[in-house]
Amino acid sequence: MPRCMEIVNEELQKSLNKVILVKLRNGTEIRGVLVGYDQHLNLLLTNTEEINPKGGVKSGLMIIRGDTVLFISPSTS
């Protein structure tokens, strides 16, 4: 496994069961608890909320396809 993928895997492992922020290629931002992921960066989130200027839209379980992910970041909320 390339070193960059090892680092990504380590950071995602640290974020399991914690709130993360995911920005998608279409500009959508999703906040939720990371409960799983795979080698393609497909993400399984629970307690999700779409973040937008008008306020958050709450959802439940969400699967995000890895090729739509622009970035993943720890969330402060």
All heavy atoms as a GROMACS GRO file, in nm:
protein
  595
    1MET      N    1   0.085  -0.118   0.000
    1MET     CA    2   0.000   0.000   0.000
    1MET      C    3   0.089   0.124   0.000
    1MET      O    4   0.182   0.134   0.080
    1MET     CB    5  -0.089  -0.003   0.125
    1MET     CG    6  -0.178   0.117   0.139
    1MET     SD    7  -0.280   0.128   0.289
    1MET     CE    8  -0.362  -0.028   0.296
    2PRO      N    9   0.062   0.220  -0.090
    2PRO     CA   10   0.140   0.344  -0.091
    2PRO      C   11   0.129   0.418   0.043
    2PRO      O   12   0.028   0.410   0.112
    2PRO     CB   13   0.077   0.427  -0.203
    2PRO     CG   14   0.001   0.329  -0.286
    2PRO     CD   15  -0.037   0.217  -0.194
    3ARG      N   16   0.234   0.490   0.079
    3ARG     CA   17   0.240   0.561   0.207
    3ARG      C   18   0.123   0.659   0.224
    3ARG      O   19   0.068   0.670   0.333
    3ARG     CB   20   0.374   0.634   0.220
    3ARG     CG   21   0.389   0.710   0.349
    3ARG     CD   22   0.400   0.618   0.468
    3ARG     NE   23   0.405   0.700   0.589
    3ARG     CZ   24   0.336   0.675   0.699
    3ARG    NH1   25   0.260   0.569   0.706
    3ARG    NH2   26   0.345   0.754   0.803
    4CYS      N   27   0.084   0.729   0.117
    4CYS     CA   28  -0.025   0.825   0.132
    4CYS      C   29  -0.155   0.754   0.171
    4CYS      O   30  -0.233   0.805   0.252
    4CYS     CB   31  -0.044   0.909   0.006
    4CYS     SG   32  -0.090   0.816  -0.139
    5MET      N   33  -0.179   0.635   0.116
    5MET     CA   34  -0.299   0.561   0.153
    5MET      C   35  -0.291   0.509   0.296
    5MET      O   36  -0.393   0.500   0.365
    5MET     CB   37  -0.324   0.445   0.056
    5MET     CG   38  -0.374   0.492  -0.080
    5MET     SD   39  -0.520   0.599  -0.071
    5MET     CE   40  -0.642   0.490  -0.003
    6GLU      N   41  -0.171   0.478   0.342
    6GLU     CA   42  -0.154   0.437   0.482
    6GLU      C   43  -0.191   0.552   0.575
    6GLU      O   44  -0.259   0.531   0.676
    6GLU     CB   45  -0.009   0.395   0.508
    6GLU     CG   46   0.030   0.264   0.444
    6GLU     CD   47   0.176   0.229   0.465
    6GLU    OE1   48   0.241   0.290   0.554
    6GLU    OE2   49   0.225   0.142   0.393
    7ILE      N   50  -0.150   0.672   0.540
    7ILE     CA   51  -0.181   0.790   0.622
    7ILE      C   52  -0.332   0.815   0.622
    7ILE      O   53  -0.391   0.842   0.727
    7ILE     CB   54  -0.103   0.913   0.572
    7ILE    CG1   55   0.046   0.894   0.597
    7ILE    CG2   56  -0.154   1.041   0.639
    7ILE    CD1   57   0.135   0.996   0.530
    8VAL      N   58  -0.395   0.808   0.505
    8VAL     CA   59  -0.540   0.827   0.496
    8VAL      C   60  -0.610   0.724   0.583
    8VAL      O   61  -0.702   0.757   0.660
    8VAL     CB   62  -0.588   0.818   0.349
    8VAL    CG1   63  -0.739   0.809   0.342
    8VAL    CG2   64  -0.537   0.936   0.269
    9ASN      N   65  -0.569   0.597   0.573
    9ASN     CA   66  -0.630   0.491   0.653
    9ASN      C   67  -0.614   0.517   0.803
    9ASN      O   68  -0.708   0.500   0.880
    9ASN     CB   69  -0.572   0.355   0.614
    9ASN     CG   70  -0.648   0.241   0.675
    9ASN    OD1   71  -0.770   0.237   0.671
    9ASN    ND2   72  -0.575   0.147   0.732
   10GLU      N   73  -0.495   0.559   0.844
   10GLU     CA   74  -0.469   0.590   0.986
   10GLU      C   75  -0.562   0.701   1.035
   10GLU      O   76  -0.620   0.692   1.144
   10GLU     CB   77  -0.324   0.631   1.007
   10GLU     CG   78  -0.225   0.518   0.991
   10GLU     CD   79  -0.080   0.567   0.989
   10GLU    OE1   80  -0.054   0.686   1.020
   10GLU    OE2   81   0.007   0.486   0.952
   11GLU      N   82  -0.575   0.806   0.956
   11GLU     CA   83  -0.658   0.920   0.997
   11GLU      C   84  -0.807   0.881   1.001
   11GLU      O   85  -0.879   0.923   1.091
   11GLU     CB   86  -0.635   1.040   0.905
   11GLU     CG   87  -0.498   1.101   0.917
   11GLU     CD   88  -0.465   1.144   1.059
   11GLU    OE1   89  -0.550   1.207   1.125
   11GLU    OE2   90  -0.354   1.114   1.105
   12LEU      N   91  -0.852   0.802   0.905
   12LEU     CA   92  -0.991   0.759   0.907
   12LEU      C   93  -1.017   0.666   1.026
   12LEU      O   94  -1.123   0.672   1.088
   12LEU     CB   95  -1.029   0.691   0.776
   12LEU     CG   96  -1.048   0.787   0.658
   12LEU    CD1   97  -1.069   0.709   0.529
   12LEU    CD2   98  -1.163   0.882   0.682
   13GLN      N   99  -0.920   0.582   1.060
   13GLN     CA  100  -0.934   0.495   1.178
   13GLN      C  101  -0.952   0.579   1.304
   13GLN      O  102  -1.035   0.547   1.388
   13GLN     CB  103  -0.811   0.404   1.193
   13GLN     CG  104  -0.813   0.281   1.107
   13GLN     CD  105  -0.923   0.184   1.147
   13GLN    OE1  106  -0.951   0.163   1.265
   13GLN    NE2  107  -0.986   0.125   1.048
   14LYS      N  108  -0.875   0.688   1.314
   14LYS     CA  109  -0.886   0.777   1.430
   14LYS      C  110  -1.023   0.845   1.436
   14LYS      O  111  -1.070   0.882   1.543
   14LYS     CB  112  -0.778   0.886   1.426
   14LYS     CG  113  -0.639   0.839   1.451
   14LYS     CD  114  -0.545   0.959   1.441
   14LYS     CE  115  -0.402   0.918   1.423
   14LYS     NZ  116  -0.315   1.034   1.401
   15SER      N  117  -1.085   0.863   1.319
   15SER     CA  118  -1.213   0.934   1.311
   15SER      C  119  -1.335   0.844   1.324
   15SER      O  120  -1.448   0.894   1.327
   15SER     CB  121  -1.222   1.009   1.177
   15SER     OG  122  -1.123   1.108   1.172
   16LEU      N  123  -1.314   0.712   1.330
   16LEU     CA  124  -1.428   0.621   1.345
   16LEU      C  125  -1.507   0.654   1.471
   16LEU      O  126  -1.448   0.680   1.576
   16LEU     CB  127  -1.382   0.475   1.349
   16LEU     CG  128  -1.355   0.411   1.215
   16LEU    CD1  129  -1.296   0.271   1.234
   16LEU    CD2  130  -1.480   0.403   1.128
   17ASN      N  131  -1.638   0.654   1.459
   17ASN     CA  132  -1.730   0.685   1.568
   17ASN      C  133  -1.718   0.828   1.619
   17ASN      O  134  -1.759   0.858   1.731
   17ASN     CB  135  -1.715   0.584   1.682
   17ASN     CG  136  -1.744   0.444   1.636
   17ASN    OD1  137  -1.846   0.420   1.571
   17ASN    ND2  138  -1.655   0.352   1.664
   18LYS      N  139  -1.663   0.915   1.536
   18LYS     CA  140  -1.654   1.058   1.569
   18LYS      C  141  -1.721   1.137   1.457
   18LYS      O  142  -1.736   1.090   1.346
   18LYS     CB  143  -1.508   1.101   1.583
   18LYS     CG  144  -1.439   1.035   1.701
   18LYS     CD  145  -1.299   1.083   1.713
   18LYS     CE  146  -1.233   1.012   1.833
   18LYS     NZ  147  -1.090   1.033   1.836
   19VAL      N  148  -1.757   1.260   1.489
   19VAL     CA  149  -1.821   1.348   1.391
   19VAL      C  150  -1.716   1.400   1.294
   19VAL      O  151  -1.609   1.447   1.334
   19VAL     CB  152  -1.893   1.465   1.461
   19VAL    CG1  153  -1.953   1.559   1.358
   19VAL    CG2  154  -2.000   1.413   1.555
   20ILE      N  155  -1.748   1.389   1.163
   20ILE     CA  156  -1.661   1.442   1.059
   20ILE      C  157  -1.742   1.532   0.967
   20ILE      O  158  -1.865   1.527   0.966
   20ILE     CB  159  -1.593   1.332   0.976
   20ILE    CG1  160  -1.696   1.246   0.903
   20ILE    CG2  161  -1.498   1.248   1.062
   20ILE    CD1  162  -1.636   1.152   0.800
   21LEU      N  163  -1.672   1.614   0.890
   21LEU     CA  164  -1.733   1.698   0.789
   21LEU      C  165  -1.682   1.650   0.654
   21LEU      O  166  -1.562   1.631   0.636
   21LEU     CB  167  -1.693   1.844   0.810
   21LEU     CG  168  -1.745   1.945   0.709
   21LEU    CD1  169  -1.897   1.956   0.718
   21LEU    CD2  170  -1.681   2.080   0.730
   22VAL      N  171  -1.774   1.627   0.561
   22VAL     CA  172  -1.739   1.580   0.427
   22VAL      C  173  -1.790   1.683   0.327
   22VAL      O  174  -1.907   1.719   0.330
   22VAL     CB  175  -1.804   1.443   0.397
   22VAL    CG1  176  -1.765   1.394   0.258
   22VAL    CG2  177  -1.766   1.340   0.503
   23LYS      N  178  -1.701   1.730   0.240
   23LYS     CA  179  -1.743   1.820   0.133
   23LYS      C  180  -1.740   1.739   0.003
   23LYS      O  181  -1.642   1.672  -0.027
   23LYS     CB  182  -1.652   1.942   0.121
   23LYS     CG  183  -1.703   2.038   0.015
   23LYS     CD  184  -1.645   2.175   0.028
   23LYS     CE  185  -1.713   2.268  -0.072
   23LYS     NZ  186  -1.669   2.405  -0.055
   24LEU      N  187  -1.850   1.750  -0.073
   24LEU     CA  188  -1.863   1.676  -0.197
   24LEU      C  189  -1.828   1.764  -0.316
   24LEU      O  190  -1.828   1.887  -0.306
   24LEU     CB  191  -2.006   1.622  -0.210
   24LEU     CG  192  -2.056   1.539  -0.092
   24LEU    CD1  193  -2.198   1.492  -0.118
   24LEU    CD2  194  -1.964   1.422  -0.063
   25ARG      N  195  -1.802   1.702  -0.428
   25ARG     CA  196  -1.764   1.775  -0.550
   25ARG      C  197  -1.869   1.876  -0.593
   25ARG      O  198  -1.838   1.978  -0.653
   25ARG     CB  199  -1.739   1.678  -0.664
   25ARG     CG  200  -1.612   1.602  -0.649
   25ARG     CD  201  -1.588   1.518  -0.770
   25ARG     NE  202  -1.464   1.445  -0.754
   25ARG     CZ  203  -1.409   1.374  -0.849
   25ARG    NH1  204  -1.468   1.364  -0.967
   25ARG    NH2  205  -1.297   1.311  -0.828
   26ASN      N  206  -1.996   1.849  -0.563
   26ASN     CA  207  -2.102   1.943  -0.604
   26ASN      C  208  -2.119   2.059  -0.506
   26ASN      O  209  -2.210   2.138  -0.519
   26ASN     CB  210  -2.235   1.869  -0.623
   26ASN     CG  211  -2.292   1.815  -0.494
   26ASN    OD1  212  -2.238   1.836  -0.386
   26ASN    ND2  213  -2.403   1.745  -0.504
   27GLY      N  214  -2.032   2.066  -0.403
   27GLY     CA  215  -2.037   2.175  -0.306
   27GLY      C  216  -2.114   2.144  -0.180
   27GLY      O  217  -2.109   2.219  -0.083
   28THR      N  218  -2.187   2.033  -0.177
   28THR     CA  219  -2.264   1.994  -0.059
   28THR      C  220  -2.169   1.959   0.055
   28THR      O  221  -2.066   1.894   0.034
   28THR     CB  222  -2.352   1.871  -0.091
   28THR    OG1  223  -2.436   1.902  -0.200
   28THR    CG2  224  -2.435   1.829   0.029
   29GLU      N  225  -2.205   2.001   0.176
   29GLU     CA  226  -2.129   1.965   0.295
   29GLU      C  227  -2.218   1.882   0.386
   29GLU      O  228  -2.331   1.921   0.415
   29GLU     CB  229  -2.079   2.089   0.368
   29GLU     CG  230  -1.976   2.166   0.288
   29GLU     CD  231  -1.920   2.285   0.363
   29GLU    OE1  232  -1.955   2.307   0.480
   29GLU    OE2  233  -1.839   2.358   0.302
   30ILE      N  234  -2.165   1.769   0.430
   30ILE     CA  235  -2.237   1.676   0.515
   30ILE      C  236  -2.158   1.657   0.644
   30ILE      O  237  -2.037   1.635   0.640
   30ILE     CB  238  -2.253   1.537   0.447
   30ILE    CG1  239  -2.315   1.549   0.309
   30ILE    CG2  240  -2.327   1.439   0.537
   30ILE    CD1  241  -2.460   1.586   0.308
   31ARG      N  242  -2.228   1.667   0.758
   31ARG     CA  243  -2.166   1.639   0.887
   31ARG      C  244  -2.235   1.516   0.944
   31ARG      O  245  -2.358   1.502   0.937
   31ARG     CB  246  -2.182   1.757   0.981
   31ARG     CG  247  -2.113   1.736   1.113
   31ARG     CD  248  -2.112   1.857   1.203
   31ARG     NE  249  -2.230   1.940   1.194
   31ARG     CZ  250  -2.226   2.072   1.181
   31ARG    NH1  251  -2.113   2.137   1.176
   31ARG    NH2  252  -2.338   2.140   1.174
   32GLY      N  253  -2.156   1.423   0.999
   32GLY     CA  254  -2.214   1.304   1.058
   32GLY      C  255  -2.108   1.220   1.127
   32GLY      O  256  -1.988   1.251   1.121
   33VAL      N  257  -2.153   1.113   1.191
   33VAL     CA  258  -2.064   1.022   1.263
   33VAL      C  259  -2.016   0.915   1.166
   33VAL      O  260  -2.097   0.843   1.106
   33VAL     CB  261  -2.135   0.958   1.384
   33VAL    CG1  262  -2.043   0.860   1.454
   33VAL    CG2  263  -2.183   1.066   1.480
   34LEU      N  264  -1.884   0.902   1.150
   34LEU     CA  265  -1.825   0.802   1.062
   34LEU      C  266  -1.834   0.666   1.129
   34LEU      O  267  -1.776   0.645   1.236
   34LEU     CB  268  -1.680   0.838   1.032
   34LEU     CG  269  -1.604   0.739   0.943
   34LEU    CD1  270  -1.663   0.738   0.802
   34LEU    CD2  271  -1.456   0.775   0.938
   35VAL      N  272  -1.906   0.574   1.067
   35VAL     CA  273  -1.917   0.438   1.124
   35VAL      C  274  -1.847   0.335   1.038
   35VAL      O  275  -1.828   0.221   1.081
   35VAL     CB  276  -2.064   0.397   1.151
   35VAL    CG1  277  -2.122   0.480   1.262
   35VAL    CG2  278  -2.148   0.405   1.027
   36GLY      N  279  -1.806   0.372   0.916
   36GLY     CA  280  -1.732   0.279   0.832
   36GLY      C  281  -1.685   0.343   0.704
   36GLY      O  282  -1.733   0.448   0.663
   37TYR      N  283  -1.587   0.277   0.640
   37TYR     CA  284  -1.533   0.322   0.512
   37TYR      C  285  -1.461   0.204   0.447
   37TYR      O  286  -1.438   0.102   0.512
   37TYR     CB  287  -1.437   0.440   0.531
   37TYR     CG  288  -1.312   0.404   0.607
   37TYR    CD1  289  -1.196   0.368   0.539
   37TYR    CD2  290  -1.309   0.406   0.746
   37TYR    CE1  291  -1.082   0.333   0.609
   37TYR    CE2  292  -1.196   0.371   0.816
   37TYR     CZ  293  -1.082   0.335   0.747
   37TYR     OH  294  -0.969   0.300   0.817
   38ASP      N  295  -1.428   0.220   0.319
   38ASP     CA  296  -1.352   0.115   0.251
   38ASP      C  297  -1.235   0.176   0.175
   38ASP      O  298  -1.211   0.297   0.185
   38ASP     CB  299  -1.442   0.030   0.161
   38ASP     CG  300  -1.500   0.106   0.044
   38ASP    OD1  301  -1.456   0.220   0.016
   38ASP    OD2  302  -1.589   0.051  -0.022
   39GLN      N  303  -1.163   0.093   0.099
   39GLN     CA  304  -1.043   0.138   0.029
   39GLN      C  305  -1.073   0.239  -0.081
   39GLN      O  306  -0.983   0.308  -0.129
   39GLN     CB  307  -0.964   0.019  -0.027
   39GLN     CG  308  -1.029  -0.050  -0.145
   39GLN     CD  309  -1.127  -0.160  -0.105
   39GLN    OE1  310  -1.171  -0.169   0.009
   39GLN    NE2  311  -1.161  -0.244  -0.201
   40HIS      N  312  -1.199   0.250  -0.123
   40HIS     CA  313  -1.238   0.347  -0.226
   40HIS      C  314  -1.287   0.478  -0.166
   40HIS      O  315  -1.335   0.565  -0.237
   40HIS     CB  316  -1.350   0.288  -0.314
   40HIS     CG  317  -1.312   0.159  -0.376
   40HIS    ND1  318  -1.218   0.147  -0.475
   40HIS    CD2  319  -1.356   0.033  -0.350
   40HIS    CE1  320  -1.206   0.021  -0.510
   40HIS    NE2  321  -1.288  -0.051  -0.435
   41LEU      N  322  -1.277   0.491  -0.034
   41LEU     CA  323  -1.325   0.606   0.042
   41LEU      C  324  -1.476   0.620   0.038
   41LEU      O  325  -1.529   0.730   0.059
   41LEU     CB  326  -1.257   0.737   0.000
   41LEU     CG  327  -1.110   0.750   0.036
   41LEU    CD1  328  -1.057   0.887  -0.005
   41LEU    CD2  329  -1.084   0.727   0.183
   42ASN      N  330  -1.547   0.511   0.009
   42ASN     CA  331  -1.692   0.511   0.030
   42ASN      C  332  -1.710   0.523   0.181
   42ASN      O  333  -1.642   0.455   0.259
   42ASN     CB  334  -1.754   0.381  -0.021
   42ASN     CG  335  -1.739   0.365  -0.170
   42ASN    OD1  336  -1.758   0.459  -0.245
   42ASN    ND2  337  -1.706   0.245  -0.214
   43LEU      N  338  -1.799   0.611   0.223
   43LEU     CA  339  -1.816   0.641   0.365
   43LEU      C  340  -1.956   0.603   0.411
   43LEU      O  341  -2.054   0.626   0.340
   43LEU     CB  342  -1.796   0.791   0.391
   43LEU     CG  343  -1.665   0.851   0.342
   43LEU    CD1  344  -1.668   1.003   0.360
   43LEU    CD2  345  -1.547   0.791   0.416
   44LEU      N  346  -1.965   0.548   0.530
   44LEU     CA  347  -2.093   0.519   0.594
   44LEU      C  348  -2.103   0.611   0.715
   44LEU      O  349  -2.021   0.604   0.807
   44LEU     CB  350  -2.100   0.373   0.637
   44LEU     CG  351  -2.227   0.328   0.707
   44LEU    CD1  352  -2.348   0.348   0.617
   44LEU    CD2  353  -2.216   0.184   0.751
   45LEU      N  354  -2.202   0.702   0.710
   45LEU     CA  355  -2.222   0.799   0.818
   45LEU      C  356  -2.360   0.781   0.879
   45LEU      O  357  -2.455   0.743   0.810
   45LEU     CB  358  -2.213   0.942   0.765
   45LEU     CG  359  -2.085   0.984   0.694
   45LEU    CD1  360  -2.100   1.125   0.639
   45LEU    CD2  361  -1.967   0.977   0.786
   46THR      N  362  -2.371   0.809   1.006
   46THR     CA  363  -2.500   0.810   1.074
   46THR      C  364  -2.519   0.946   1.138
   46THR      O  365  -2.424   1.024   1.152
   46THR     CB  366  -2.509   0.695   1.177
   46THR    OG1  367  -2.642   0.685   1.223
   46THR    CG2  368  -2.415   0.714   1.293
   47ASN      N  369  -2.644   0.976   1.176
   47ASN     CA  370  -2.676   1.107   1.236
   47ASN      C  371  -2.627   1.221   1.148
   47ASN      O  372  -2.564   1.315   1.195
   47ASN     CB  373  -2.618   1.121   1.377
   47ASN     CG  374  -2.674   1.018   1.471
   47ASN    OD1  375  -2.788   0.975   1.459
   47ASN    ND2  376  -2.592   0.974   1.565
   48THR      N  377  -2.656   1.212   1.019
   48THR     CA  378  -2.604   1.309   0.924
   48THR      C  379  -2.687   1.436   0.921
   48THR      O  380  -2.804   1.438   0.958
   48THR     CB  381  -2.599   1.250   0.782
   48THR    OG1  382  -2.730   1.209   0.745
   48THR    CG2  383  -2.502   1.134   0.774
   49GLU      N  384  -2.620   1.541   0.876
   49GLU     CA  385  -2.684   1.672   0.860
   49GLU      C  386  -2.619   1.740   0.741
   49GLU      O  387  -2.496   1.751   0.734
   49GLU     CB  388  -2.661   1.755   0.987
   49GLU     CG  389  -2.718   1.893   0.980
   49GLU     CD  390  -2.693   1.971   1.109
   49GLU    OE1  391  -2.608   1.932   1.189
   49GLU    OE2  392  -2.759   2.075   1.125
   50GLU      N  393  -2.701   1.784   0.646
   50GLU     CA  394  -2.649   1.862   0.534
   50GLU      C  395  -2.637   2.006   0.580
   50GLU      O  396  -2.732   2.065   0.630
   50GLU     CB  397  -2.743   1.853   0.413
   50GLU     CG  398  -2.692   1.930   0.294
   50GLU     CD  399  -2.783   1.920   0.174
   50GLU    OE1  400  -2.869   1.830   0.168
   50GLU    OE2  401  -2.768   2.007   0.085
   51ILE      N  402  -2.520   2.061   0.563
   51ILE     CA  403  -2.492   2.198   0.607
   51ILE      C  404  -2.515   2.292   0.489
   51ILE      O  405  -2.458   2.274   0.382
   51ILE     CB  406  -2.345   2.212   0.654
   51ILE    CG1  407  -2.310   2.103   0.755
   51ILE    CG2  408  -2.320   2.350   0.709
   51ILE    CD1  409  -2.395   2.102   0.878
   52ASN      N  410  -2.599   2.392   0.509
   52ASN     CA  411  -2.620   2.494   0.406
   52ASN      C  412  -2.648   2.628   0.474
   52ASN      O  413  -2.676   2.631   0.594
   52ASN     CB  414  -2.732   2.453   0.308
   52ASN     CG  415  -2.867   2.438   0.374
   52ASN    OD1  416  -2.912   2.528   0.445
   52ASN    ND2  417  -2.933   2.326   0.352
   53PRO      N  418  -2.638   2.738   0.400
   53PRO     CA  419  -2.655   2.871   0.461
   53PRO      C  420  -2.790   2.892   0.529
   53PRO      O  421  -2.802   2.973   0.620
   53PRO     CB  422  -2.640   2.967   0.343
   53PRO     CG  423  -2.564   2.891   0.240
   53PRO     CD  424  -2.602   2.747   0.260
   54LYS      N  425  -2.893   2.820   0.488
   54LYS     CA  426  -3.026   2.837   0.547
   54LYS      C  427  -3.046   2.752   0.672
   54LYS      O  428  -3.150   2.758   0.733
   54LYS     CB  429  -3.132   2.801   0.443
   54LYS     CG  430  -3.130   2.890   0.322
   54LYS     CD  431  -3.230   2.844   0.220
   54LYS     CE  432  -3.218   2.928   0.094
   54LYS     NZ  433  -3.306   2.881  -0.012
   55GLY      N  434  -2.947   2.672   0.707
   55GLY     CA  435  -2.958   2.583   0.822
   55GLY      C  436  -2.935   2.439   0.780
   55GLY      O  437  -2.927   2.408   0.663
   56GLY      N  438  -2.923   2.352   0.878
   56GLY     CA  439  -2.896   2.212   0.850
   56GLY      C  440  -3.022   2.133   0.819
   56GLY      O  441  -3.129   2.162   0.870
   57VAL      N  442  -3.007   2.034   0.734
   57VAL     CA  443  -3.115   1.941   0.704
   57VAL      C  444  -3.074   1.806   0.761
   57VAL      O  445  -2.976   1.747   0.715
   57VAL     CB  446  -3.139   1.930   0.551
   57VAL    CG1  447  -3.246   1.828   0.522
   57VAL    CG2  448  -3.174   2.065   0.493
   58LYS      N  449  -3.144   1.760   0.863
   58LYS     CA  450  -3.108   1.636   0.930
   58LYS      C  451  -3.153   1.515   0.849
   58LYS      O  452  -3.258   1.514   0.788
   58LYS     CB  453  -3.171   1.630   1.069
   58LYS     CG  454  -3.129   1.745   1.156
   58LYS     CD  455  -3.060   1.696   1.278
   58LYS     CE  456  -3.029   1.816   1.365
   58LYS     NZ  457  -2.901   1.810   1.424
   59SER      N  458  -3.070   1.413   0.851
   59SER     CA  459  -3.100   1.284   0.789
   59SER      C  460  -3.054   1.177   0.886
   59SER      O  461  -2.999   1.206   0.991
   59SER     CB  462  -3.026   1.269   0.657
   59SER     OG  463  -3.068   1.365   0.564
   60GLY      N  464  -3.067   1.054   0.848
   60GLY     CA  465  -3.023   0.943   0.932
   60GLY      C  466  -2.894   0.884   0.879
   60GLY      O  467  -2.791   0.948   0.876
   61LEU      N  468  -2.904   0.762   0.830
   61LEU     CA  469  -2.791   0.689   0.776
   61LEU      C  470  -2.764   0.734   0.634
   61LEU      O  471  -2.857   0.757   0.556
   61LEU     CB  472  -2.824   0.539   0.779
   61LEU     CG  473  -2.713   0.443   0.743
   61LEU    CD1  474  -2.602   0.449   0.846
   61LEU    CD2  475  -2.768   0.302   0.733
   62MET      N  476  -2.637   0.750   0.598
   62MET     CA  477  -2.602   0.794   0.464
   62MET      C  478  -2.478   0.721   0.417
   62MET      O  479  -2.382   0.704   0.493
   62MET     CB  480  -2.577   0.944   0.465
   62MET     CG  481  -2.553   1.004   0.329
   62MET     SD  482  -2.531   1.184   0.335
   62MET     CE  483  -2.699   1.237   0.369
   63ILE      N  484  -2.481   0.675   0.293
   63ILE     CA  485  -2.363   0.618   0.228
   63ILE      C  486  -2.317   0.719   0.123
   63ILE      O  487  -2.396   0.761   0.039
   63ILE     CB  488  -2.396   0.483   0.161
   63ILE    CG1  489  -2.443   0.383   0.266
   63ILE    CG2  490  -2.274   0.431   0.085
   63ILE    CD1  491  -2.500   0.256   0.208
   64ILE      N  492  -2.192   0.758   0.131
   64ILE     CA  493  -2.136   0.855   0.037
   64ILE      C  494  -2.034   0.783  -0.050
   64ILE      O  495  -1.939   0.724   0.002
   64ILE     CB  496  -2.071   0.973   0.111
   64ILE    CG1  497  -2.175   1.045   0.196
   64ILE    CG2  498  -2.005   1.068   0.012
   64ILE    CD1  499  -2.119   1.155   0.283
   65ARG      N  500  -2.054   0.790  -0.179
   65ARG     CA  501  -1.964   0.725  -0.273
   65ARG      C  502  -1.831   0.800  -0.275
   65ARG      O  503  -1.826   0.923  -0.283
   65ARG     CB  504  -2.029   0.725  -0.411
   65ARG     CG  505  -1.954   0.646  -0.511
   65ARG     CD  506  -2.033   0.638  -0.638
   65ARG     NE  507  -1.942   0.607  -0.746
   65ARG     CZ  508  -1.972   0.526  -0.845
   65ARG    NH1  509  -2.092   0.472  -0.851
   65ARG    NH2  510  -1.885   0.501  -0.940
   66GLY      N  511  -1.722   0.725  -0.267
   66GLY     CA  512  -1.589   0.783  -0.254
   66GLY      C  513  -1.548   0.878  -0.364
   66GLY      O  514  -1.477   0.975  -0.340
   67ASP      N  515  -1.593   0.852  -0.488
   67ASP     CA  516  -1.550   0.939  -0.598
   67ASP      C  517  -1.621   1.074  -0.599
   67ASP      O  518  -1.590   1.160  -0.681
   67ASP     CB  519  -1.562   0.870  -0.733
   67ASP     CG  520  -1.703   0.836  -0.774
   67ASP    OD1  521  -1.797   0.857  -0.694
   67ASP    OD2  522  -1.722   0.787  -0.888
   68THR      N  523  -1.715   1.095  -0.507
   68THR     CA  524  -1.781   1.226  -0.496
   68THR      C  525  -1.719   1.312  -0.386
   68THR      O  526  -1.755   1.428  -0.372
   68THR     CB  527  -1.932   1.211  -0.468
   68THR    OG1  528  -1.950   1.150  -0.340
   68THR    CG2  529  -1.999   1.129  -0.576
   69VAL      N  530  -1.627   1.254  -0.308
   69VAL     CA  531  -1.569   1.324  -0.192
   69VAL      C  532  -1.458   1.418  -0.237
   69VAL      O  533  -1.364   1.378  -0.306
   69VAL     CB  534  -1.515   1.222  -0.090
   69VAL    CG1  535  -1.440   1.293   0.024
   69VAL    CG2  536  -1.628   1.138  -0.034
   70LEU      N  537  -1.469   1.544  -0.196
   70LEU     CA  538  -1.364   1.643  -0.221
   70LEU      C  539  -1.267   1.645  -0.104
   70LEU      O  540  -1.146   1.639  -0.122
   70LEU     CB  541  -1.428   1.781  -0.241
   70LEU     CG  542  -1.339   1.892  -0.292
   70LEU    CD1  543  -1.278   1.856  -0.426
   70LEU    CD2  544  -1.420   2.020  -0.306
   71PHE      N  545  -1.322   1.654   0.020
   71PHE     CA  546  -1.236   1.643   0.138
   71PHE      C  547  -1.315   1.592   0.258
   71PHE      O  548  -1.437   1.598   0.262
   71PHE     CB  549  -1.162   1.773   0.171
   71PHE     CG  550  -1.248   1.883   0.228
   71PHE    CD1  551  -1.289   1.882   0.360
   71PHE    CD2  552  -1.285   1.992   0.149
   71PHE    CE1  553  -1.367   1.984   0.412
   71PHE    CE2  554  -1.361   2.094   0.200
   71PHE     CZ  555  -1.402   2.090   0.332
   72ILE      N  556  -1.240   1.541   0.356
   72ILE     CA  557  -1.294   1.491   0.483
   72ILE      C  558  -1.216   1.562   0.592
   72ILE      O  559  -1.093   1.570   0.587
   72ILE     CB  560  -1.274   1.340   0.497
   72ILE    CG1  561  -1.341   1.266   0.380
   72ILE    CG2  562  -1.328   1.290   0.631
   72ILE    CD1  563  -1.302   1.120   0.370
   73SER      N  564  -1.288   1.613   0.692
   73SER     CA  565  -1.223   1.686   0.800
   73SER      C  566  -1.291   1.654   0.933
   73SER      O  567  -1.412   1.630   0.936
   73SER     CB  568  -1.236   1.836   0.772
   73SER     OG  569  -1.185   1.912   0.878
   74PRO      N  570  -1.215   1.656   1.043
   74PRO     CA  571  -1.280   1.643   1.174
   74PRO      C  572  -1.374   1.762   1.193
   74PRO      O  573  -1.347   1.871   1.144
   74PRO     CB  574  -1.165   1.651   1.274
   74PRO     CG  575  -1.040   1.629   1.195
   74PRO     CD  576  -1.071   1.669   1.054
   75SER      N  577  -1.485   1.741   1.261
   75SER     CA  578  -1.581   1.849   1.285
   75SER      C  579  -1.570   1.894   1.428
   75SER      O  580  -1.542   1.814   1.518
   75SER     CB  581  -1.723   1.800   1.257
   75SER     OG  582  -1.815   1.904   1.276
   76THR      N  583  -1.593   2.022   1.452
   76THR     CA  584  -1.582   2.077   1.587
   76THR      C  585  -1.715   2.076   1.660
   76THR      O  586  -1.722   2.119   1.774
   76THR     CB  587  -1.528   2.220   1.581
   76THR    OG1  588  -1.614   2.298   1.498
   76THR    CG2  589  -1.388   2.222   1.529
   77SER      N  590  -1.824   2.027   1.595
   77SER     CA  591  -1.952   2.030   1.665
   77SER      C  592  -2.000   1.891   1.695
   77SER      O  593  -1.951   1.794   1.654
   77SER     CB  594  -2.056   2.101   1.582
   77SER     OG  595  -2.079   2.036   1.460
   0.00000   0.00000   0.00000
